[in-house]
Amino acid sequence: MLRTATLSRRAERTCFSAMDVYQEAVQYLESQNIPVSAAVAEEADVLEEDVFPEEAVSCFLSPLNTESVDFPDTPTTCSKEEMLERRLTVLKGILESEEVYLRELDTLLMPMKALRASAGTSQPVLSSQQVQTVFYQVPELRDVHQTFYSGLKARLSAYDQTEISPGNETEMRCRGFELVVGDLFQKMVSQIGLYGGFIENYVKAVEVVRKCTHSDPRFRTLAESMMSNNGTDKARTTYTFEALLYKPLDRVTKTTLVLQDLLKTTPTEHRDYTALQEALRLSRSFLSGVNESSQSKREVTLSRGMRRQLMRDGFVVDVSESERSLRHLFLYTDLLLCTRFKHANRGKQDQYRFCWYLPLAGLRLHWVADKERPPETNVRLHSIRTKMYVLRQQLLQQLRQNPKTSRSLAARSQKKLEQMELMLLTHLIAYRLELHSPSGKSHALLFSSLYELEEWRQAILKLTTANIETVPPDLLTLTSSCVKLRMTQQPPLHSTDAGLNEEALCGTLSVAIDSGAGLQQPACMYVCVEVDGFKFYDQQTQTHSSVLSLNPHWDQELSFQVDGAQNLRVLCVSQSNGQDDTVLGKNTVKLDSKTLNKRWKKQTLQLGQVELTLSLKYCPHPLGPPSSTVQQPPIFGVPIETVAKQEGVLVPHVVRCCVEEVERRGMDEVGIYRISGTTSEISTLKAAFNNNLREAVTKLRSAEVNAVSGVLKLYFRELPEPLIPTELFQSLTRSLDIQEQNPRLVSMLSLLQSCPDANRHTFLYLLHHLQRISERQHINKMSLLNLATVFGPSLLRPPVAGQGHHGPTVDISQEVVVQVQVVFSYLQCNNLPEAQLSLPHDSDTEDEATHI
């Protein structure tokens, strides 16, 4: 009912959350399907921030339960004199708030006489019936509060004027007991039933105000600028008519709060104590009656005869003011409800407490990859993972040694695992789903899984695009019914089943992403792969982004350390500049340790319109403790065979990505490969490839094309052994002496076959690319000879004397000629073998197709 002073609020927190009572006020209004206007919502937000700052983040609406909430105990941490002093502060705060409320009621009633008078004219602003509807019970409420205010003011004035004899400590101690106000509160609460009629009529009154505001300029002028005098000539507050109509609703629902405040600062032996207890009981009874009435209004009809239904629920991480909290999210036909689960004590029912809700009508969704975690967060997460791993190993050892391990011991270990996994669930965030409503309110949900985010996004989007009309929800009923309606009982914790599971995977799972097909339009795409199981190790990774294509190729091998994995989730995501990434399709693969082995098993997954080809293999083995974040091994300055092996390919990704990017936008670039890019940009791209392939490809997309070509040349130049092995230099030199072209090419191709696989296929891949470049020489001015001149010295080097070489030495001028002529001769070949990009992932079994 009233705002209380700071001392009162501090005492109140020891027993009953002030924010809970405030939220009871809100749910009481919502229980009557009472819409809250923007102005009112703004005032409510201010009130929440001003009066209840401690509860602003985790507040929750709960159903009123008069049986489970006892009367507040009298605080024992302060003396009676201090308690009475606080009581006086509370009473003075009540008086000040009553004075403000009366001014607001007077402002609301001010135009009533004029509107009644105009109702009998030929051009009324409101009809007589409309006037009666708008001001129903307001004069009576004003009279009740005026009587209460006058009585309380008189008694406080008399109390302040009481003189005390100097030095009379007994009189000082007894003085607070002389102030008796319980009868005033009891009398006012006994007339609280007037608010029942006001509430029943409120929706009709608001409808009249809104209708007339839109249709009659005279009433609109009145309704949008009603002035209240704040006690001085200059201080005046402007209200809307609708905001003033809301004031009685806002006031009555705080009755319980102010009475509890007052009761807690009233000693039990005070004459007011019994009267205040009775007033509190009557107040609770009134609100409880409204609560019971709202239970009969659970059926809510939406537009087109639809009913509000629960469509989906689950646990997500909600972020508010940079604070992350695990919340239970409920998706209804027309709204999204975020709640906080409150586990009840034994013998009582669990409860959900309200956090926020957003109507689905007009809701906009936007998802992004979350920012990279700071190093200190990674250190903390690694510590939690390590503790979980140790605890898990101890539990497994106990179960293996004694399958009948004490239930209490196993339960304690499992409880600890669950607690630590909850911490990981809250902080292992990879994606953010932002929700923006037309009213300007926004919320953000955090996910560690893109698959889970996409399921929520699709479910919300499906209802949002259906253009559902939102009926103001009965939040009290809606929140209290969550216990019965929920389909998800607890967060998705793998630790809940921490025992032995022979079918789950434990070891190394490798996933080779090959190619995609079926696109209707060219797209830049990447593939996101997730596994479940214990969160000791990273459970998600992505391929690099493909070039714009109808048939994207990745040929990228991804590897997971898994413990307890049973499902593999795969998503295809399309990238576009300046817009959200779009999930084109997703699918789940069931992981079975009986069918997966060390041989590759090829599969075709249908991900929406995309047909994705991938292969799986699994190597079971005991797992060690989780390591800190594993850095990608460098690729520059490393033998090409090593890079190809660690990537599971025959042509390293740096070569393929640079070639694809040049072919995408550099084929007509004059002097491509001859003109170098800036040194700084090339160095940046080199560092990116050495650290994170996906990030490097992203940078490559926006880099200057000559910098992209410069990175490719730099990679070949920095190979510790040239792409064409040094031991072939002399043989190739002799092949150049063959005068006829065909025999010369046959000899050179034969020598090429003796190269290691990675070297041979990378060289062939590059040759085909350079031939395509030269086909545009009329524009880019790069002939086969020009390209051979650029690449020859990087691809072929003569042996160094004294390092196992005993043949004749080659002078520098002859060396350059040989390097250029060897590459030029290969480029002149019209029947070069095709390059194989990756290792075959064949198996003895036929391909297995999985479809959504």
N, C-alpha and C positions, 0 to 999 in steps of 0.2 A: 504493500500500500504506500509506503513512504520510504524515502531515502534516509539512511541512518548515518551517524557520525563515525569517524574513524575508530574510536575506542570500541564502539558497539560492534563494528564489523570484526575487529580482532577477537573479541570474545565469542562472537557467533561462529567463527571458523572452527572452534574447538569441538563443536557438536554436529552442526548441520551446515552443509555447504551453501553459502549465500547464492552462489551461481545456480545451484540446483533449484532453489526456490524461485529465482528469477526465471529459469527455464520452465518451471511449472506454470509460471504466469503465461509464458508464451504458448505452451501447449494447451493451457486452458482456453486461450483465445482460439487456437487452431481447432480445438475440439468442437467448436461450433461452426466450423468452416468459415471463419472470419478472415477475409483477406487483409493483409497488412499493406498499406500504401507505401510508396517510396519514401514519403516524408516521415511516416511513422517508423518505417524500418530504419531510416537514418537516425531518428531520435533513439530508437532501441539500441542501435549500434553504439551511439555516444554513451548511453546509460551503461551498457555492458563494459565499455572501456573505462568509464569513470568509476563505477561502483565495484566492479568485479574483475580487476585486472589479473588476478592470480588464476582465474578460471577461464580466461578468454580462449585459450588454445584447446583445452580438452573438455569443454563443457558438453553436457548431454542432457536431453530431455528424458525424464523418466515418468512413468505413470504415478499419480498420487496413490500412496498406499498408507492409509491412516492407521492400519493395524501394525505395520512393521516399523513405523517411526514413533519412538517414544517422545514424551515431553522432554525438553532439554533439562539436563541436570544443572543445578546451580553451581557456578564455578567456585572452586575452593582455593584457587591460586592467589586470590587477593582478599584483603580485609573487607569487612562489611562497609566501612567508611568509603573505601575505594569503589566498591560495588555500587553504593548509593550515588556516588559522584558520577559514575558512568551512567547510571539510570537517569540522572538529571540531564546529562548530555544527550541521551537518546530522546528524552521527552522534548527537549528544546528543538532537536532536529525534526521531530514529528510535527511540532507546531509550525515551523518554518515551511515544511513541505505542504501542510494543509493549507497554509495561506496561499501558496502558489497554485494549488489545485483549485481553490475557490475562485481565484482570479481567472483561471482557465474556463471554469464553468460559467462565470459571469460573462466572459467574452463570447462563449457559445450561445448563451441565452439572450445576448444583447439584441440581435435582430428579430427575435421571436415575435414581439408585439407588432413591429412594422410589417412583418410577413403575414401575420394573422389579419391585420387591417387591410392589406392589399388583396387578401384572398376574397374579399367581398366586392371587389371592384370589377370593372369590365376587362381589365388587363392584369390579372393577378400574376405575381412572380411564382408563388406556389399555391396550390389549391388548399382548402381547409384540411382535407384528408392528408395531404403531403406534409403540411405543417405539423399535424399531430404525429405523423410517423417520424419525422426528423427529430422532434424534440421530446419524444415519448420518454417519460420518467426522469428527464433531466432536471426539471424544477424540484421534484421530490428529492432527488439525490443531493441537489444543492442545499436544500433545507436541512437534511440529515447532517451533512458535513459542516454547515454553518453552526448548527447547535453544538456539535462536538468541538469545533474550533473555539467557539466562544467560551464553553465550559473549561476546556483545557487551558486557554489563555488566562482566564480569571484565576484558576488555581495556581498556575505558575507565577503569576504576578503577586498573588497573596503570599506565596511561599518566599519569593524574593524580598518582600517587604518585612518579613518577620525578623525582629531584632533579637540578637543573642547576647546575653550578658558576657562581658569580657572574662576570659579565664574559666568559663563554665564548660569543662570538657564533657560532662554527662549530657548537657543540653546539646552540645555540638554533635555527639554521637547519635542522639535520638532524633535530631532534626529531620533527617531524610525519611524517617518512618512516618512523619506527620503529613507528607505529601501523598494524598490518596487520589488516584485517578482511575482505578480499576472499574468503577461503576460507569464512567464515561465510555470506556472502550466496550464494556459489556452491552451498554445501551445501543451504541452505534452498530456493533456486530449483530445485534438482535434484529436490526432492520436491513441486513445485507441482502435479504430476499428481493429488495427493490432492484438490485443489480441483475437478478435473474430475468425480470421482464425486459430490462434494457438490452441484455445480451440476446434474448430471443428476437428482439426487434432490430438489432444492430444491422444485419445484412440488408433488410428492407430500407433502413434509413440511408445507408451508404449508396444503395442503388438509386434512390431519389436524388441524392446530392450529385452523384456522377451524371445522371441523366439530365438534370436541370443545368448543371455546369456546362454541358456540351450544347444544350439547346437554347438557353436564355442568356444573352450577354449581361443582363442586369444581375442575375444570380451569380454568373461567373465572376463578375467584378467583386461581389460580396464574398464568395466562397474562397477566393484565392488570396485575399488580403485582410484577414481579421486581426485586429490589433488588440493586444493585452497590455495594460499598464502594470509595470513591475514595481509600483510603489513610489516611483519618482516621476516627475514631469517628463524627463528626457528618456528614461529607460523604458522602451516599449518593445514587445516581441510580436512578430508577425507569424500567424498560423494560417493553415488552410482549414476549411470547414471540416474536411474529412479527418485531418489530424486531431482537431478538437473533439470530434465524435469518438475518437479512439481513447481519449484520456480516461474516461470512467473504466474502460476495460483494463487499461494499464494499471489503474489504481486498485481495483478490487482484488486483483490477483496477487497483490503484494501484502495483503492483510496478514497472511500467515507469517511472512518474513518479519514484519515489524512487531508482531505480537511475540514471536520467539525472541527477538532482540530484547524486548522489554522484560520478558519473563526471566531471561538469563541474567539480567542485571538487577533482579528483584529478589531479596532474601526470602527464604521460605516462610519466615515468621512475619513477614510484612503483610498488612491487611489486604493489599492488592493481589497477593499471590494466587489465592483461590479464584478471585474474579477474573484474573488474566488467564488462568488455566481454562476456565469455562469459555472465555471469549475465543481462545485458540481452538478449543474443541469445536465450537460453532463454526469457526472459519474453515477448519479442515472438513467439517461435515458438509458445508456448502460446496466447496470445491470438489469433494469426493462425489457429491450428488451429480455434479455436472459431468464428472468422469464417467459415472455409471450410465448417464444419459447418452454420452457419446458412444458407448459400446454398442448401442442399438443402431448406430448410423454407419456401420462398417461398409455397407454397400454404397459405393460411390459411382454414379453414372457419368461417364464421360460423353463427349460428342459422338454422334451416330450410334447411340445406344450401347457403347462399349463399357466394360467394367474394368476397374483398376485391378490388375493382377500382378503378382510377383513373377518376373520373367527370369531373373538370374540373381544370385548372390555369391559372395566370396570375400576373402580377406585381401586387402590391398594396403599399401603404405600411403597415408595422406600427409601432405606437407603443408604446414601452416606457420608462417613467420619463421621459416627456416628450421622448424621443429618437425621431426619425422615421427609418426605414430602409426601403429598397426590398427586398422579400422575394418569393420565389417560393412561392406557395401551392398545395398539392396537396389536392384533395378526393377522398377515397377513400369506398368504400361505407359505412364505419363510423367514419371519423375524418377530422379536418382536420389536415394537416401543414404547418407553416411552416418554410421552409428559406432558407438564404443561399447564393446561387450563388457558387462559387469557380472563376474562370476559370483553366484550367491553362496551363502554358507549352507552347510548341510541342513536339509529339511526345507529349504526355501527355493523358489524358482529363480533361474537365471534371468537377468534383465539386460535390455539394451538401452543405452542412453544416447540421445540425439546429439549429433555434431552439426550437420548442415544438410540441406536438400537443394536440388536444382530442378526446375521444370525442364522437361525434354523439349518442349516447343521452342524452336529457334536456337537450340543449344549448338554451339560450334566446338569442334574437336580439333586438336592440333597435337601431334606427337613428335618428339625429338629424342635423339640419343642424349643421355645425361652427360654433364661435363665430367672430365677425367677426375678421378678421386685424388685428393691431395696425398702426399707420401705418408703423412702421419696416420691417415685413415687406413691406408694399405697395411701399415705396420700393425695397427690394432686388429684389423681383420685377420691378418696372418697369425697373430697370437691366438685369436679365438679358434681358428681352424686347427691349429696345432693342438690346443687343449681338447677340442672335440675328437681329433684323431686318437690321441692318447686314451681318452676315456672310452672311446669305441673299442679300441684294441683290448683294453682291460676287461670290458664287458664280454667280448667274444671269447677271451681266454677263460674267463670264469664259466661261460656256457659250455665250452668244449671240454673243460676238465670235469665239470659237474653240471650236466643238463638240468638237474634239479636245484640249481642255484636259488638261494633264498629269494623269495619274491620281493621282500622289502629292499634287499640289496640291489636287485636288478631294477626295481622301480626307482630307487634313488638315482642310480646312474642314468637311467633313461630320462628322468626329470631334468637332470643337469644338461643332458644332450639337447633336450627340447628347448631349454632356456637359452642355450648358446646358439642354437639354430634360429630362434626367434630374433636374436640380435643380428645374426647374419642376414636374415630375411629383411630386416629394417634398413640395413646399410649396404647390402650388395645390390646397389641400384644401377641399372644400365639405361633405363628409358623413363621418359616423363610424358604422361598424357594430360594435357591441359584442357580444361573445360571452361568455356566462356558463354555466359547466358546473356540474352538481350538486355537484361536489367543492369548489366555492368558487373555482376558478381562473377568471380572466377575461383576455381579450385584446381589443384594439381595432384594427380595420383602418380605414384612411383612404382615401377616394376623392375624386377631383375630378369624377366623373361619377355622377349618380344612376342612370343606366341601367346602368352596370357594377355598382354596388352591388346593384341589384335583381336582376341576373342571378345574382350570387353568393348573395344571400339566398334566392332561390327554389330554387337548386340545393341549398343546405344544408338548407333547410326541408323540401324533398321527402324527403331521406334521414332527417332527424331525425324527421319524423312517421311514417316507416315502422317506428319502434320497433326499430331495428337493435341487436342485442346486440354490444357491443364486446369482441373478443378482444384481450388485451394484445398490442400490436404488436411485431414484431421491427424495432425502429427502425434497427438497423444495416443490415439487408437493405433495408428500406423506403427509407431515405435514399439508399443507394448505388444503388438501382435507378431513382432519379428521372431520371438522365441518359437512360436508355433509354425510360422511360415517358412523359416529358414531351411534351406536345402543343404547348406554347408555348415557342419557342426564345429569345425576347428580349422586353424591355419594349415596350409599344406606342408606339414613337417614330416620329413623322411625318418626322423628320429623316433617317431611314434611307434614304428615297427623296427626296432633296433636289433632284433634277434638275427639268427642265421637264416639266410635265404639262398638256397643252392642254385636257384634259377636266375638270380640277378647277376649282372656282370661285375667282375672285379679284376681289373687289369688295364690293358691299353686297348682302346677302341679307335680304329682309324677309319676315316670317312674320306673317300676320294670323290670330289665333285667334278663331274666331267663336262656336261653340256646341257643346254636347254633347247626346246623347240616348241612350236605352237603359238608363238606370239603373233598377234594381228598387226602390230605396228612395231617398228624398231625401238629398242629401249636399252639404256644402260642399267645393268642389273647386278646385284650381288646376292649371295645365298647365305642365310643365317642358319646355323646349326646349334641345337641345344640338346643336352642330355639331362636326365634326372639322377637321383641317387643322393648320397651324402655330399654335403657342400664343402668337403675338404679341399677339393680341387676346382679349377675353373670349369664351368659347365656350359659355356657359350663361346662361340667364335664365328667369324665371318670370312667369306672369300673376299678377294678384291673385286672391284666393280669392273664389269665387262665394258667393252666399247659399244657404241650404238649399233645394235644388230638385231635381226630377226631370229638368229640362231646363236646365242651367246655361248662362248666356250671359256671355261676356267681352268680345267685340268689341274686342280689344286687339291693337295692332300692335307686334311686336317686331322689332328690327333688329340685324344682326350685320355686323361687318367680318370678311371671311373671306379666307384665303389657303390654297389647296390643299384646300378643303372638298369632300368627296365624299358625305358622309352626314349626314342630319338625323335626330336621335333625339327622339321625343316621348313623354312620359309623362303620364298623368292621375293625380293624387294626391288622395285624400280626406282631409279634416281632421276630427278629432273631439277634443273637449275632454278633456284628461287622458290621452290614449292616443297611441300612435305614429301618424303619418301612414301611410296605406295606399295603396300603388301599385295602382290598379285595372286598369291596363293600360299597355302600351308598344308602340311600333312604330318602324320605321326607314324613312325615305324616301331613296331613292337620288337624289342631286343630279346632274343632267346639264346642263351648260352649253349643250348644243345645243337642249334643249327649254324651258329656263327663259329668260325675257326680262323686259323692263320692264313687261309687262302681267301682271296678277294671274292666277294659275292656281289654280283652286279644286280642292280634293281632299277626300275623305272617308276618314278612317283608322279602322280598327277596333282599338280599344285595349281588349282584354278585352271587357267588357260595354258599354263606352262607344263610341259612334259619334261621332267628333270631326270637325267641319267646320273646315277652315282653308284659307288661300290663300297662295301663294308668288309672289314676284317677285324678279328678280335684275338688278342693274345692274353690269356689269363695268367696272372702272376701276382704274388704278394706285393702290396703297395707300401712304399715308405712314407714318412711324414711329409705333409705338404711343404713345398718349397716356397720361398718368397716369389714375387712376380718374376716369371722367366722372361729374360730378354731374348728377342729374336737374334740368332747368330748373324753376324755381318755377312754380306755377300760380295762386296767389293774387295779386291785383293785376295780372294779365296779361290782355290782351284775350282774350275767349272764343274768337275765331277762331284766335288763335295757339295756344292750348292744344289746341283740337280738332285743328288741323293736326299739331302735334307728336305727338299721341296717335293720329292716324289715325282719328278718330271724328267724329261729329256732336254727340254729347252727352258732355261731359267726364266722365272716370271719377269725379271727386270728387262730381259731382251724382248719378250713377247709384248709387255705393256708399252714399252717405248715404240716398238714397231707399229703396234696397233694405233697408237696415238698419232704417230707421224702419218700413217695412211689415212687417218680420219680427217686431218686438217693441214697436212704439210706437203701433200703431193704436188701442189702447184706453187709451193714456196720457192722463189728463185734462189738458187744456191743452197738448197737444203743439203745438209751434212758438210758442205764446204764452208758455210758461214757459221761461226760458233755463237752460242748464246752467252749471256753474261756469266762470269765466273761465280759470282755469289749465288745466282739462281741454280746453277749446276751443282754447286756444293750443298745447297739446301736439299735438293732432290736426292743427291747421293746419301746424305745423312738420313733422310726419310726411308730410303730403301734399306739401309742398314739396320733400321730400328723397327719399322712397322710397314709391312707391305700395303695394307689397306690405306693407311694414311698417305703413303707415297703415291699410290694411284690417284687418290683424291687431289693431291697437289699437282700431279702430272696433268690432270684435266684442265687446270687453269694456268699452267706454266706457258711461257713463250715457246713456240714450237722449235725454235733453234736451240733452246735450252734442253728440250726433250731429246733432240738428236745428239746434242753434246753429251748427255748422260750415257747414251748407248755407246758412243765412241770411247768415253772414259772407262766404261766397264770393260771393254775388250782391251784397252790399253793397259789397265791395271791388273789384268790376269797374271798370276805368277808364271804360268806357262801359257804360251800363245794358243789361240784356238786351233790353229793347224800346228800339230806337234813339231818341235824343233828337229827331231830326227828325220822328218820327211823333207827338210829343206833341200838337201843335196839331190834326192831322188826327183823332186819336183823341178829342180834346176835342169837336170838331164832331160826330163820330159819336155821342157820348153825348147830343147834343141831339135825335136822332131818337127820336120817342116810341114807335113800334111796335118791339117786341122783335126780330122776325125781320129786318126791314130793317136794324136797327141791328147785329145780329150779322153779317149778310152783309157790311156795310160794314167792320166791324172785322176779319173774317176775310180780306177782300180786302187790307186794309192789312198784315195779318200776313204775307201771301205776299211782300210786298216786302222783308221782313227777310232778312239774310244767312242762309245755311243753318244754320250752327251756332246762331245766336240763335233762329231759328224752331223748330227741332226740340227744342232744350233747353227753350224756353218751353212747347211742347206737351207734352213729357215731364213737366214740373213740373205743368201744369194737370191732366193725367190723374191724377197722384199725389194732388193736393189734393182732387180730386173723390172719390177713394177714401177719403181721410181723412174727408171730410164725411159719407160714408155711415154712419160709426160715431159721428156727433155725439151720438146718444142716450147714448153712453158717454163719449166724449172731450170733449164739450161744444164742439167746434170746427165751427161752421157755415161755409158758403161765405163769408158776410160776414166772420166772424171771421178766416178764413184770408186773405181779400183785404186786410183791415186790416193783418195782420201783414206780408204780402209786397209790397203795393202800393208803398210808398216805396222798396223795394230794387230793384224790377224796372223802374220807370218814373220818369224824372226830367225836369223841365221844362228847356228850353234856358236857358243862362246869358246874360244881356244883355251885348251887346258882343262875343260870340264867334260872330259870323256870324248872329246872330238879330236880326231887324228887326221882328218882329211885336209885338203887345201883350204886356206883362208880365203875370204871373199872381201874385196875392198868395198868401201861404203857406197860408191856409185853403182857398182854391180849389184849390191844388196838391195838397194831401192828399186832397181829395174826388175829384179827377180820378184820382189814382193808385189809390185804393181802388176807384172805380167801374169803371175800365177792367178791372182784374183780376177784379172781381166779375162783370162782364158776360161775360168770356171763360169764367169758371167755370160760368156758367149755361147755356152752350151744350151741348146734348146730342149734337151730331154733330161734335165736334172731330176734325180729321184726326189720324190716328195719327202718332206721332213715329218718325222713322227714327234709329236709334241710331248707326249707323256708315256709312261710305262703302261703296258696293257694290264687291265684289271680283270682278266678273264678268269673263269672258274669252270669246273667240270659240269656244273648244273646249268640248266636253261635260265634265261633272264626271268626274274620275278617281277611282275607288275603290280603296283599298289595304286588304287584309285580312291578318290574322295567319294 
